[in-house]
Amino acid sequence: MPFDADELAARLQAVRLRMVAADLDALVVVDPANIHYLTGYDAWSFYMPQLLLVTHDEEPVLALRSMDAHGAHRTARLPASRILGYPETWVHQPDRHPFAWIVDALRERGLVRAGRVGYEAEAHFLTVRSFLAMQRAAPEWTLVDAEQLVNWVRLVKSPAELERMRAAGRVCTAAMLAGFDAIRPGMGQHELAAVVAHAQAMGVDGVAGDYPAIVPMLPTGEAADTPHMTYSGRVLEAGEAVSFEIAGVSERYHAPLARTVSLGRPMRELQALADVTAAGLDLVLDGMRPGRTLAEVHALWQEHLRAAGYEKASRLGYSIGIGYPPDWGEHTVSIRGDDDTVLAPGMTLHVIAGMWMTGFGCELSESVAIAEGGVELLTHVPRELVVR
């Protein structure tokens, strides 16, 4: 287990305090990142219906597919009596849903009681059918949106979590540098992605790599004017640019990083954009100090862009930590003008200065931890347009 029982107990207590503030009698957790945060459970079972029930006065109960429940104790810090498995006959059936079985099993244990029960309305793996099955099976529950309750508890990292984030940053740095060493005209995007993926899995200096929540993203050439493009068999050409957006992962903790590489001398417009982007990112990182709001940090970036004749509508970054597919973000804070969250030591963020123009773009980012005196960089790659 990466974390001891005392740390998990503190997390659970923090969640219960928020449940009291939200007037919740129980909480249904389905986000695999949140289940991992509260129990340590880690397996590729999240594509099937599963949930963790948290109450105020009893140990949480993890309910999932029987074949997964059989070995859940190998990663989840829960006794066997608090792990339930629904039979295989409930998988992919048109006339019944596993959440109905789970609710009935919880009721048999006296855990389905009338009251306000929070659920994770924004979780990727809570399907409409799952929610409706739970609603029908538990008429005693008044189901209310928990509004990312566990995610907000995760916002400030413990010292042990910060160590995991630093390890993830080291893996990410190694993976990015491996991509720089390998990239050349004539190679396929898929070949470049393979180099990066190999480095992500291998890790570095005694830190084992873990699989990332997102595949290597490699917007290339004119398509670099659009974020979140992945890769194909397309062959890289001399004179074009490739934007890398990848992450290093250590025991599910993610540290992302973005850089743009020009295959040969960059065109003048790209170099100018990269210079402005790098200077703006420097300015933002210098300004990220405890007590400042994210809106104030975002204003530094916007003022810098306006002075240089550019504009950017999308957010400048977001909170990071535990990640499972399809996302490594925590779904809480964003670096943008309408977010008045105050920066505090222990927060970890991906600050992504992505500029997407027409026919070209430049991405420079850093994963950082907020410290007493400012930011601690988790990734260590020159903050500039790379020329190969």
C-alpha positions in Angstrom: 0.0 0.0 0.0 1.4 3.4 -0.9 -0.3 5.1 2.1 -0.7 3.9 5.6 -4.0 3.4 7.5 -3.7 6.7 9.4 -3.6 8.7 6.2 -6.6 6.9 4.7 -8.5 7.4 8.0 -7.7 11.2 7.9 -9.1 11.3 4.3 -12.3 9.6 5.3 -12.7 11.9 8.3 -12.3 14.9 6.0 -15.0 13.5 3.7 -17.3 12.9 6.6 -16.9 16.5 7.8 -17.9 17.8 4.3 -20.8 15.4 4.4 -22.0 17.0 7.6 -21.7 20.5 6.1 -23.7 19.3 3.0 -26.3 17.7 5.2 -25.7 14.2 3.7 -26.5 11.0 5.6 -24.5 8.9 3.2 -22.4 9.2 0.0 -22.2 7.0 -3.0 -18.7 7.2 -4.6 -18.3 5.9 -8.1 -15.3 7.9 -9.5 -12.4 5.3 -9.5 -10.0 8.1 -8.5 -12.1 8.8 -5.4 -12.5 5.2 -4.6 -8.7 4.8 -4.8 -8.3 7.9 -2.6 -10.5 6.6 0.2 -9.6 2.9 0.1 -6.4 2.3 -2.0 -8.4 0.1 -4.4 -6.7 0.0 -7.8 -7.7 -2.3 -10.7 -9.1 -1.9 -14.2 -12.7 -2.7 -13.1 -14.2 0.8 -13.4 -15.7 0.0 -16.8 -18.3 -2.1 -14.9 -20.8 -0.8 -12.3 -19.1 -0.4 -8.9 -19.5 1.9 -5.9 -18.2 2.8 -2.5 -20.9 3.6 0.2 -19.6 6.0 2.8 -21.7 6.6 6.0 -20.9 8.6 9.1 -20.5 5.8 11.6 -19.4 2.6 9.8 -16.5 1.5 7.7 -17.2 2.1 3.9 -18.5 -0.7 1.8 -17.0 -1.4 -1.7 -19.4 -3.2 -4.0 -18.3 -4.4 -7.5 -18.3 -7.3 -9.9 -17.7 -10.7 -8.2 -14.6 -11.5 -10.1 -13.1 -8.1 -9.1 -14.4 -8.3 -5.5 -12.5 -11.6 -5.2 -9.2 -9.9 -5.2 -10.1 -6.3 -4.2 -8.5 -6.9 -0.8 -5.1 -7.0 -2.5 -5.2 -3.3 -3.0 -8.2 -2.0 -1.0 -7.5 -1.4 2.7 -10.9 -2.8 3.7 -11.8 -6.1 5.5 -13.3 -8.8 3.4 -16.7 -8.3 5.1 -16.9 -4.8 3.6 -16.3 -5.9 0.0 -19.3 -7.2 -1.9 -19.4 -8.9 -5.3 -22.5 -9.1 -7.5 -22.9 -12.4 -9.5 -21.8 -12.6 -13.2 -25.5 -13.2 -14.1 -26.1 -9.5 -13.5 -23.5 -8.3 -16.0 -24.9 -6.8 -19.2 -28.5 -7.9 -18.7 -31.3 -5.9 -20.4 -33.8 -6.6 -17.6 -31.7 -5.9 -14.5 -28.8 -3.8 -13.4 -26.0 -4.5 -10.9 -26.9 -1.4 -8.9 -30.2 -3.1 -8.0 -28.3 -6.1 -6.6 -25.9 -3.8 -4.7 -28.7 -1.8 -3.1 -30.4 -5.0 -2.0 -27.2 -6.3 -0.5 -26.6 -3.1 1.3 -30.2 -3.1 2.6 -29.7 -6.6 4.0 -26.8 -5.2 6.1 -28.9 -2.3 7.4 -27.1 0.3 5.3 -30.1 1.6 3.2 -31.8 4.1 5.5 -34.1 7.0 4.7 -32.1 10.2 4.3 -30.2 12.5 1.9 -27.6 10.5 0.0 -25.1 12.3 -2.2 -24.0 10.8 -5.6 -21.3 11.9 -8.0 -23.3 13.4 -10.8 -20.2 14.4 -12.8 -18.4 11.0 -12.5 -17.5 9.5 -15.9 -18.6 6.0 -14.9 -22.0 6.7 -13.5 -24.2 6.0 -16.5 -27.8 7.1 -16.8 -28.9 3.5 -16.5 -26.8 3.0 -13.3 -28.4 6.1 -11.7 -31.9 5.1 -12.6 -31.4 1.6 -11.3 -30.1 3.0 -8.0 -33.0 5.4 -7.8 -35.6 2.7 -8.3 -33.9 0.2 -5.9 -33.5 2.7 -3.0 -36.7 4.7 -2.8 -35.7 5.5 0.8 -32.8 7.7 -0.5 -33.3 11.3 -1.5 -30.5 11.4 -4.0 -28.7 14.8 -4.3 -25.7 15.9 -6.3 -22.6 15.7 -4.0 -21.0 18.4 -6.1 -17.5 16.8 -6.3 -17.3 16.4 -2.6 -14.4 14.0 -2.5 -12.6 15.8 -5.3 -12.5 19.0 -3.2 -11.1 17.0 -0.2 -8.3 15.9 -2.6 -7.4 19.4 -3.6 -4.7 19.9 -0.9 -2.1 17.0 -0.9 -0.5 15.4 2.1 3.3 15.2 2.4 3.1 11.6 1.3 1.0 12.5 -1.8 3.5 15.3 -2.7 6.2 12.6 -2.8 4.1 10.6 -5.3 3.6 13.8 -7.4 7.4 14.4 -7.4 8.0 10.9 -8.5 5.4 11.3 -11.2 7.2 14.5 -12.3 10.5 12.6 -12.6 8.9 9.9 -14.8 7.3 12.6 -17.0 10.6 14.5 -17.4 12.3 11.2 -18.5 9.4 10.4 -21.0 9.5 13.9 -22.5 13.3 13.8 -23.0 13.0 10.4 -24.5 10.6 11.8 -27.1 12.9 14.6 -27.8 15.8 12.2 -28.4 13.8 10.0 -30.7 11.8 12.5 -32.8 12.9 12.9 -36.4 11.4 13.5 -39.9 10.3 10.3 -41.5 9.1 8.5 -38.4 5.5 7.8 -37.8 3.5 9.5 -35.0 2.8 6.0 -33.7 6.5 5.2 -33.4 7.1 8.4 -31.4 4.1 7.6 -29.2 5.7 4.1 -28.6 8.9 5.7 -27.4 7.1 7.9 -25.0 4.8 5.1 -23.8 7.8 2.9 -23.1 9.5 5.6 -21.1 6.3 6.2 -19.1 6.0 2.5 -18.2 9.7 2.1 -17.4 9.9 5.0 -15.0 13.2 6.3 -13.8 15.8 5.8 -11.0 13.9 3.3 -9.0 10.4 4.9 -9.6 8.2 2.4 -11.5 6.0 4.0 -14.2 2.3 3.5 -14.1 -0.2 3.8 -17.0 -1.5 7.3 -17.8 -5.1 8.3 -17.8 -4.6 9.8 -21.3 -2.5 8.5 -24.3 0.3 10.6 -25.6 -1.2 13.5 -27.5 0.8 14.7 -30.5 -0.9 17.5 -32.5 1.3 17.8 -35.6 1.8 20.3 -38.4 -1.3 22.4 -39.2 -3.2 20.1 -36.8 -1.1 21.6 -33.9 -3.7 24.5 -34.0 -6.0 22.1 -32.1 -5.4 20.5 -28.7 -6.1 16.9 -27.7 -5.2 15.3 -31.0 -3.7 11.9 -30.4 -1.6 9.9 -32.9 -1.8 7.8 -36.0 0.5 6.3 -38.6 1.0 9.8 -40.1 4.7 10.4 -41.0 6.4 13.4 -39.5 7.9 15.9 -42.0 10.8 18.2 -41.9 9.8 21.8 -41.2 6.7 21.1 -39.2 6.1 21.3 -35.4 4.8 18.6 -33.0 3.2 19.4 -29.7 3.7 16.8 -27.0 1.2 16.6 -24.1 2.0 13.6 -21.9 2.1 12.7 -18.2 4.3 10.7 -15.9 2.5 8.5 -13.4 3.5 7.1 -10.1 1.0 4.9 -8.2 -1.9 6.7 -10.0 -0.6 10.2 -9.3 -0.2 12.2 -12.5 2.2 15.0 -13.4 1.5 16.2 -17.0 3.8 18.3 -19.2 3.5 19.9 -22.6 6.2 21.1 -25.0 6.4 21.9 -28.7 9.2 20.6 -31.0 10.1 22.1 -34.4 11.6 19.7 -36.9 14.1 22.2 -38.3 14.1 25.9 -38.2 10.7 27.1 -36.9 8.6 29.6 -38.9 8.8 33.1 -37.7 5.2 33.2 -36.4 5.7 30.1 -34.3 8.9 31.3 -32.8 7.3 34.6 -31.8 4.3 32.8 -30.3 6.6 30.5 -28.4 8.7 33.4 -27.0 5.5 35.2 -25.7 4.1 31.9 -24.3 7.3 31.1 -22.4 7.6 34.6 -21.0 4.0 34.5 -19.9 4.3 31.1 -18.3 7.4 32.4 -16.4 5.3 35.4 -15.2 2.5 33.2 -14.0 4.7 30.8 -12.1 6.4 33.7 -10.4 3.0 35.0 -9.3 1.6 31.7 -8.0 1.9 32.2 -4.3 -0.2 31.2 -1.3 -3.0 33.7 -0.6 -3.4 34.7 -4.3 -6.6 33.7 -6.1 -6.6 31.7 -9.3 -8.4 34.6 -10.9 -5.6 37.0 -9.9 -3.0 34.5 -11.4 -5.1 34.3 -14.6 -5.1 38.1 -14.9 -1.3 38.1 -15.0 -1.4 35.9 -18.0 -4.2 37.8 -19.8 -2.5 41.1 -19.3 0.7 39.7 -20.7 -1.1 38.3 -23.8 -3.0 41.5 -24.5 0.3 43.5 -24.4 1.8 41.1 -26.9 -1.3 41.3 -29.2 -2.7 37.8 -28.4 -5.7 36.4 -26.7 -6.7 33.1 -25.2 -10.2 32.1 -24.2 -9.6 28.7 -22.6 -8.4 28.2 -19.0 -4.8 28.3 -18.1 -4.7 25.2 -16.0 -6.4 22.9 -13.4 -5.8 20.8 -10.3 -4.1 17.4 -10.7 -3.5 14.3 -8.6 -4.9 10.8 -8.8 -6.0 10.0 -12.4 -7.9 7.2 -14.2 -9.0 7.1 -17.8 -10.2 9.3 -19.4 -8.8 12.2 -17.5 -5.9 13.2 -15.2 -7.6 16.4 -13.9 -9.3 16.6 -10.5 -12.5 18.4 -11.8 -12.3 21.1 -9.1 -10.4 24.4 -9.6 -9.4 26.1 -12.9 -7.0 28.9 -13.5 -9.4 31.3 -15.1 -10.9 34.7 -14.4 -14.0 33.5 -12.6 -12.3 31.1 -10.1 -11.7 32.8 -6.7 -10.2 29.8 -5.1 -7.2 30.9 -2.9 -3.9 29.1 -3.5 -2.7 27.2 -0.5 0.4 25.0 0.2 -0.1 21.4 -1.0 -2.2 22.2 -4.0 -0.9 20.7 -7.3 -1.8 22.1 -10.7 -1.1 21.7 -14.3 -0.4 25.2 -15.7 -0.8 24.8 -19.4 0.0 27.8 -21.6 -1.5 26.4 -24.8 -1.8 28.8 -27.7 -3.7 27.5 -30.7 -3.8 29.8 -33.7 -4.8 29.0 -37.3 -2.6 26.3 -38.9 -0.1 26.2 -36.0 0.1 26.3 -32.3 2.5 26.1 -29.3 2.0 24.3 -26.0 4.2 24.9 -22.9 3.2 23.7 -19.5 4.4 22.8 -16.1 3.1 20.6 -13.2 3.6 22.5 -10.0 3.0 22.2 -6.2 2.2 25.3 -4.3 4.7 25.8 -1.5 5.0 28.4 1.3 7.3 30.6 -0.8 5.7 30.0 -4.3 5.8 27.1 -6.7 7.8 23.9 -6.7 8.3 22.5 -10.2 7.5 18.9 -10.5 8.7 18.6 -14.1 12.1 19.7 -15.3 12.4 20.3 -19.1 13.7 23.6 -20.7 10.7 25.9 -21.0 11.1 26.9 -24.6 10.3 25.9 -28.2 12.6 22.9 -28.8 14.3 22.7 -32.2 15.5 19.3 -33.6 
